[in-house]
Amino acid sequence: MDAPRVRPAQFADGDALAGLDRETWSVLHAVQPRPEPPYKPFFDLSSSPADHLVAEGGDGTLLGYLRMTPATPLACNAHVRQINGLAVADSARGKGIGRALLHAAFDEARRQGARRITLRVLGHNAPARALYLSEGFAVEGVLRGEFLLDGAYVDDVLMARPL
């Protein structure tokens, strides 16, 4: 697979991204129940195309996305961006899509004037944690047993890295 093209999301990507979200849903990373019909739109008042980067293959197929927003609405915190979601199509896993999206997010966060980027990841999501560690994120906090998922208590791990 060639390197993916990473670009800002467009409103027209909404249906494909909603499908990708449903395809990739897993208790490994989701704290919400599995989506059921009728499905909600991917983009809404709290999540716009401007918050998303998408990775697409040479044929235009969306292979993944990353959602990034300011960490808070506070002016004193304007130098921080937070990754609020990262998904890669099952068929594209292990091919550098997540890493390409992270690198694009770092560039975009710097362009926006950020000096730091944060995220939260479930403690049992070893593949995601390994990716984040390999990209310079460090664990800055752990909320032990924060979520009850599929009958087990799961940690919420807070990670960050400088830009």
MIDOSE-1310 file (N, C-alpha, C; in nm, 2 decimals, decimal comma, always signed):
residues 163
mdap	+0,08/-0,12/+0,00/+0,00/+0,00/+0,00/+0,09/+0,12/+0,00; +0,06/+0,22/-0,09/+0,13/+0,34/-0,09/+0,09/+0,42/+0,03; +0,18/+0,52/+0,06/+0,15/+0,61/+0,17/+0,01/+0,68/+0,15; -0,07/+0,69/+0,25/-0,20/+0,75/+0,24/-0,19/+0,90/+0,22
rvrp	-0,28/+0,96/+0,16/-0,29/+1,11/+0,15/-0,37/+1,15/+0,27; -0,32/+1,24/+0,35/-0,39/+1,29/+0,46/-0,44/+1,43/+0,43; -0,57/+1,46/+0,45/-0,62/+1,59/+0,42/-0,73/+1,63/+0,52; -0,77/+1,76/+0,52/-0,88/+1,80/+0,61/-1,01/+1,73/+0,56
aqfa	-1,09/+1,69/+0,66/-1,22/+1,63/+0,62/-1,31/+1,73/+0,55; -1,40/+1,69/+0,48/-1,51/+1,77/+0,41/-1,64/+1,71/+0,46; -1,74/+1,80/+0,46/-1,88/+1,76/+0,50/-1,92/+1,63/+0,42; -1,88/+1,63/+0,29/-1,92/+1,51/+0,21/-1,86/+1,38/+0,25
dgda	-1,76/+1,38/+0,34/-1,70/+1,26/+0,40/-1,78/+1,20/+0,51; -1,89/+1,27/+0,55/-1,96/+1,22/+0,67/-2,02/+1,08/+0,66; -2,08/+1,04/+0,55/-2,13/+0,91/+0,55/-2,03/+0,80/+0,55; -1,92/+0,82/+0,48/-1,81/+0,73/+0,48/-1,74/+0,72/+0,62
lagl	-1,73/+0,83/+0,68/-1,67/+0,83/+0,82/-1,76/+0,76/+0,92; -1,89/+0,78/+0,90/-1,99/+0,71/+0,99/-1,98/+0,56/+0,97; -1,97/+0,52/+0,85/-1,95/+0,38/+0,82/-1,82/+0,32/+0,88; -1,72/+0,40/+0,86/-1,59/+0,36/+0,92/-1,60/+0,34/+1,07
dret	-1,67/+0,44/+1,14/-1,69/+0,43/+1,28/-1,76/+0,30/+1,32; -1,86/+0,27/+1,24/-1,94/+0,15/+1,28/-1,85/+0,02/+1,25; -1,77/+0,02/+1,14/-1,69/-0,09/+1,11/-1,58/-0,11/+1,22; -1,53/-0,01/+1,27/-1,42/-0,02/+1,37/-1,46/-0,02/+1,51
wsvl	-1,59/-0,02/+1,54/-1,63/-0,01/+1,68/-1,58/-0,14/+1,75; -1,53/-0,12/+1,88/-1,47/-0,23/+1,96/-1,47/-0,18/+2,10; -1,48/-0,28/+2,19/-1,47/-0,25/+2,34/-1,32/-0,22/+2,37; -1,23/-0,24/+2,27/-1,09/-0,20/+2,30/-1,08/-0,05/+2,31
havq	-1,16/+0,02/+2,24/-1,14/+0,17/+2,25/-1,27/+0,25/+2,27; -1,39/+0,19/+2,26/-1,52/+0,26/+2,27/-1,57/+0,26/+2,41; -1,62/+0,37/+2,46/-1,68/+0,38/+2,59/-1,84/+0,39/+2,57; -1,88/+0,41/+2,44/-2,02/+0,42/+2,41/-2,07/+0,28/+2,36
prpe	-2,19/+0,25/+2,38/-2,24/+0,12/+2,32/-2,23/+0,12/+2,17; -2,23/+0,00/+2,11/-2,22/-0,02/+1,97/-2,33/+0,06/+1,90; -2,30/+0,13/+1,80/-2,41/+0,21/+1,73/-2,52/+0,12/+1,67; -2,64/+0,16/+1,68/-2,75/+0,09/+1,63/-2,84/+0,18/+1,54
ppyk	-2,90/+0,13/+1,44/-2,99/+0,22/+1,36/-3,10/+0,27/+1,45; -3,16/+0,39/+1,42/-3,11/+0,48/+1,31/-2,98/+0,54/+1,35; -2,88/+0,55/+1,26/-2,75/+0,60/+1,29/-2,76/+0,76/+1,29; -2,68/+0,81/+1,38/-2,67/+0,96/+1,39/-2,57/+1,01/+1,28
pffd	-2,58/+1,13/+1,24/-2,48/+1,18/+1,14/-2,35/+1,19/+1,21; -2,24/+1,17/+1,13/-2,11/+1,17/+1,18/-2,07/+1,32/+1,23; -2,11/+1,41/+1,15/-2,08/+1,55/+1,18/-2,21/+1,61/+1,25; -2,19/+1,69/+1,35/-2,30/+1,76/+1,42/-2,25/+1,89/+1,48
lsss	-2,33/+1,95/+1,56/-2,29/+2,08/+1,62/-2,16/+2,07/+1,71; -2,13/+1,96/+1,76/-2,02/+1,94/+1,85/-1,90/+1,88/+1,78; -1,91/+1,84/+1,65/-1,80/+1,78/+1,58/-1,82/+1,81/+1,43; -1,73/+1,90/+1,39/-1,74/+1,94/+1,25/-1,63/+1,89/+1,16
padh	-1,64/+1,90/+1,03/-1,53/+1,86/+0,94/-1,40/+1,93/+0,98; -1,40/+2,05/+1,03/-1,28/+2,12/+1,06/-1,20/+2,06/+1,17; -1,27/+1,97/+1,25/-1,20/+1,90/+1,36/-1,13/+1,77/+1,32; -1,14/+1,74/+1,19/-1,10/+1,60/+1,15/-1,00/+1,61/+1,03
lvae	-0,91/+1,52/+1,04/-0,82/+1,49/+0,93/-0,85/+1,35/+0,88; -0,85/+1,32/+0,75/-0,88/+1,19/+0,70/-0,76/+1,14/+0,62; -0,75/+1,01/+0,62/-0,64/+0,94/+0,54/-0,72/+0,87/+0,43; -0,68/+0,89/+0,30/-0,74/+0,82/+0,19/-0,64/+0,75/+0,11
ggdg	-0,68/+0,63/+0,05/-0,60/+0,56/-0,04/-0,59/+0,62/-0,18; -0,52/+0,56/-0,26/-0,50/+0,61/-0,40/-0,63/+0,61/-0,48; -0,73/+0,53/-0,44/-0,85/+0,52/-0,51/-0,96/+0,62/-0,44; -0,92/+0,69/-0,34/-1,01/+0,78/-0,27/-1,08/+0,72/-0,16
tllg	-1,06/+0,59/-0,13/-1,13/+0,53/-0,02/-1,07/+0,59/+0,11; -1,17/+0,62/+0,21/-1,12/+0,67/+0,33/-1,07/+0,55/+0,42; -0,95/+0,56/+0,46/-0,89/+0,45/+0,54/-0,88/+0,48/+0,69; -0,90/+0,61/+0,73/-0,90/+0,64/+0,87/-0,92/+0,79/+0,89
ylrm	-0,94/+0,82/+1,02/-0,95/+0,96/+1,05/-0,90/+0,99/+1,19; -0,87/+1,12/+1,22/-0,83/+1,16/+1,35/-0,91/+1,29/+1,38; -0,96/+1,30/+1,50/-1,03/+1,42/+1,54/-0,95/+1,49/+1,65; -0,93/+1,62/+1,63/-0,85/+1,70/+1,71/-0,92/+1,83/+1,74
tpat	-0,92/+1,87/+1,87/-0,98/+2,00/+1,90/-0,90/+2,07/+2,01; -0,93/+2,20/+2,03/-0,87/+2,26/+2,15/-0,90/+2,18/+2,27; -0,81/+2,17/+2,37/-0,83/+2,09/+2,49/-0,95/+2,14/+2,57; -0,96/+2,28/+2,58/-1,06/+2,35/+2,65/-1,09/+2,47/+2,57
plac	-1,20/+2,54/+2,61/-1,23/+2,67/+2,54/-1,16/+2,79/+2,61; -1,07/+2,76/+2,71/-1,01/+2,87/+2,79/-0,89/+2,93/+2,71; -0,88/+3,06/+2,71/-0,77/+3,13/+2,65/-0,63/+3,09/+2,71; -0,63/+3,06/+2,84/-0,50/+3,02/+2,90/-0,46/+2,88/+2,86
nahv	-0,54/+2,81/+2,79/-0,51/+2,67/+2,75/-0,51/+2,66/+2,60; -0,51/+2,77/+2,53/-0,51/+2,77/+2,38/-0,39/+2,71/+2,31; -0,29/+2,69/+2,39/-0,17/+2,63/+2,33/-0,17/+2,47/+2,33; -0,29/+2,41/+2,37/-0,30/+2,27/+2,38/-0,41/+2,22/+2,29
rqin	-0,38/+2,11/+2,21/-0,47/+2,04/+2,13/-0,49/+1,90/+2,19; -0,61/+1,85/+2,17/-0,64/+1,72/+2,22/-0,69/+1,63/+2,11; -0,64/+1,51/+2,10/-0,69/+1,41/+2,00/-0,81/+1,34/+2,07; -0,92/+1,35/+2,01/-1,05/+1,30/+2,06/-1,10/+1,18/+1,99
glav	-1,02/+1,13/+1,90/-1,06/+1,01/+1,83/-0,96/+0,98/+1,71; -0,93/+0,85/+1,70/-0,85/+0,80/+1,59/-0,90/+0,66/+1,55; -0,93/+0,65/+1,42/-0,98/+0,52/+1,37/-0,92/+0,49/+1,24; -0,89/+0,36/+1,22/-0,83/+0,31/+1,10/-0,91/+0,19/+1,06
adsa	-0,94/+0,18/+0,93/-1,02/+0,07/+0,87/-0,95/-0,06/+0,90; -1,03/-0,16/+0,93/-0,97/-0,29/+0,97/-0,88/-0,34/+0,85; -0,91/-0,32/+0,73/-0,83/-0,36/+0,61/-0,70/-0,28/+0,60; -0,69/-0,17/+0,67/-0,57/-0,09/+0,65/-0,48/-0,09/+0,78
rgkg	-0,52/-0,17/+0,88/-0,44/-0,17/+1,00/-0,30/-0,22/+0,97; -0,20/-0,17/+1,05/-0,06/-0,21/+1,04/+0,01/-0,16/+0,92; -0,05/-0,06/+0,85/+0,01/-0,01/+0,73/+0,05/+0,14/+0,74; +0,06/+0,19/+0,86/+0,11/+0,32/+0,88/+0,01/+0,43/+0,87
igra	-0,12/+0,39/+0,87/-0,23/+0,49/+0,85/-0,24/+0,58/+0,98; -0,24/+0,51/+1,10/-0,25/+0,58/+1,22/-0,13/+0,67/+1,24; -0,01/+0,63/+1,21/+0,11/+0,71/+1,23/+0,10/+0,83/+1,13; +0,06/+0,81/+1,01/+0,05/+0,92/+0,92/-0,05/+1,03/+0,97
llha	-0,16/+0,98/+1,02/-0,26/+1,07/+1,08/-0,21/+1,15/+1,20; -0,13/+1,08/+1,28/-0,07/+1,15/+1,40/+0,03/+1,26/+1,35; +0,11/+1,22/+1,25/+0,21/+1,32/+1,20/+0,14/+1,44/+1,14; +0,03/+1,42/+1,07/-0,04/+1,53/+1,01/-0,11/+1,61/+1,12
afde	-0,15/+1,55/+1,23/-0,21/+1,62/+1,34/-0,11/+1,71/+1,41; +0,02/+1,65/+1,43/+0,12/+1,73/+1,49/+0,15/+1,86/+1,41; +0,15/+1,84/+1,27/+0,18/+1,96/+1,19/+0,06/+2,06/+1,20; -0,06/+2,01/+1,19/-0,18/+2,10/+1,20/-0,18/+2,17/+1,34
arrq	-0,15/+2,10/+1,44/-0,16/+2,16/+1,58/-0,05/+2,27/+1,58; +0,07/+2,24/+1,53/+0,17/+2,35/+1,53/+0,13/+2,47/+1,45; +0,06/+2,44/+1,33/+0,01/+2,55/+1,25/-0,09/+2,63/+1,32; -0,17/+2,57/+1,41/-0,26/+2,64/+1,49/-0,20/+2,71/+1,61
garr	-0,07/+2,70/+1,63/+0,00/+2,76/+1,74/+0,01/+2,68/+1,86; -0,03/+2,55/+1,86/-0,02/+2,47/+1,98/+0,13/+2,43/+2,01; +0,15/+2,41/+2,14/+0,28/+2,37/+2,18/+0,28/+2,23/+2,25; +0,16/+2,18/+2,26/+0,14/+2,05/+2,33/+0,02/+1,98/+2,28
itlr	+0,02/+1,85/+2,28/-0,10/+1,77/+2,23/-0,12/+1,66/+2,33; -0,25/+1,63/+2,36/-0,29/+1,54/+2,46/-0,39/+1,44/+2,40; -0,41/+1,33/+2,48/-0,51/+1,23/+2,44/-0,54/+1,14/+2,56; -0,65/+1,07/+2,55/-0,69/+0,97/+2,64/-0,71/+0,84/+2,57
vlgh	-0,66/+0,73/+2,63/-0,67/+0,60/+2,57/-0,70/+0,50/+2,68; -0,78/+0,40/+2,64/-0,82/+0,30/+2,74/-0,70/+0,21/+2,77; -0,68/+0,18/+2,90/-0,57/+0,11/+2,95/-0,54/-0,03/+2,88; -0,65/-0,09/+2,84/-0,64/-0,23/+2,78/-0,61/-0,22/+2,62
napa	-0,60/-0,10/+2,57/-0,58/-0,08/+2,42/-0,43/-0,08/+2,40; -0,36/-0,20/+2,41/-0,22/-0,21/+2,39/-0,17/-0,16/+2,26; -0,23/-0,19/+2,14/-0,18/-0,14/+2,02/-0,18/+0,01/+2,01; -0,28/+0,08/+2,05/-0,29/+0,22/+2,05/-0,18/+0,28/+2,14
raly	-0,17/+0,23/+2,26/-0,07/+0,28/+2,36/+0,07/+0,27/+2,30; +0,10/+0,15/+2,24/+0,23/+0,13/+2,18/+0,26/+0,24/+2,07; +0,16/+0,26/+1,98/+0,17/+0,36/+1,88/+0,20/+0,50/+1,94; +0,12/+0,54/+2,04/+0,14/+0,67/+2,10/+0,28/+0,68/+2,17
lseg	+0,32/+0,58/+2,24/+0,45/+0,58/+2,30/+0,56/+0,59/+2,20; +0,55/+0,52/+2,08/+0,65/+0,53/+1,98/+0,65/+0,67/+1,91; +0,55/+0,74/+1,93/+0,54/+0,88/+1,87/+0,57/+0,99/+1,97; +0,63/+0,95/+2,08/+0,67/+1,05/+2,18/+0,57/+1,09/+2,29
fave	+0,46/+1,03/+2,29/+0,36/+1,05/+2,40/+0,41/+0,98/+2,53; +0,38/+1,05/+2,64/+0,42/+0,99/+2,77/+0,29/+0,98/+2,86; +0,28/+0,88/+2,94/+0,17/+0,87/+3,03/+0,18/+0,98/+3,14; +0,08/+1,06/+3,15/+0,08/+1,17/+3,25/-0,02/+1,15/+3,37
gvlr	-0,10/+1,05/+3,35/-0,20/+1,02/+3,45/-0,28/+0,89/+3,42; -0,33/+0,83/+3,52/-0,41/+0,71/+3,50/-0,53/+0,72/+3,60; -0,65/+0,71/+3,54/-0,77/+0,71/+3,62/-0,81/+0,56/+3,63; -0,77/+0,50/+3,74/-0,79/+0,36/+3,76/-0,94/+0,32/+3,77
gefl	-0,97/+0,21/+3,69/-1,11/+0,16/+3,69/-1,21/+0,26/+3,65; -1,18/+0,36/+3,57/-1,27/+0,47/+3,53/-1,39/+0,42/+3,46; -1,38/+0,32/+3,38/-1,50/+0,27/+3,29/-1,53/+0,13/+3,32; -1,65/+0,09/+3,32/-1,70/-0,05/+3,33/-1,74/-0,09/+3,19
ldga	-1,66/-0,16/+3,12/-1,68/-0,20/+2,98/-1,69/-0,35/+2,97; -1,80/-0,40/+2,91/-1,81/-0,54/+2,89/-1,78/-0,63/+3,01; -1,83/-0,57/+3,13/-1,81/-0,65/+3,26/-1,68/-0,63/+3,33; -1,59/-0,55/+3,27/-1,46/-0,53/+3,34/-1,43/-0,38/+3,36
yvdd	-1,36/-0,35/+3,47/-1,32/-0,21/+3,49/-1,19/-0,19/+3,42; -1,19/-0,07/+3,35/-1,08/-0,04/+3,26/-1,03/+0,10/+3,29; -0,90/+0,11/+3,29/-0,83/+0,24/+3,32/-0,85/+0,34/+3,21; -0,85/+0,47/+3,24/-0,84/+0,57/+3,14/-0,70/+0,63/+3,15
vlma	-0,62/+0,62/+3,05/-0,48/+0,67/+3,05/-0,47/+0,80/+2,98; -0,41/+0,90/+3,05/-0,39/+1,03/+3,00/-0,25/+1,04/+2,95; -0,23/+1,08/+2,82/-0,10/+1,09/+2,76/-0,08/+1,22/+2,69; +0,04/+1,27/+2,68/+0,07/+1,40/+2,62/+0,21/+1,39/+2,56
rpl	+0,23/+1,49/+2,47/+0,37/+1,51/+2,42/+0,38/+1,66/+2,38; +0,50/+1,71/+2,39/+0,53/+1,85/+2,34/+0,53/+1,84/+2,19; +0,50/+1,96/+2,13/+0,51/+1,97/+1,98/+0,64/+2,05/+1,95
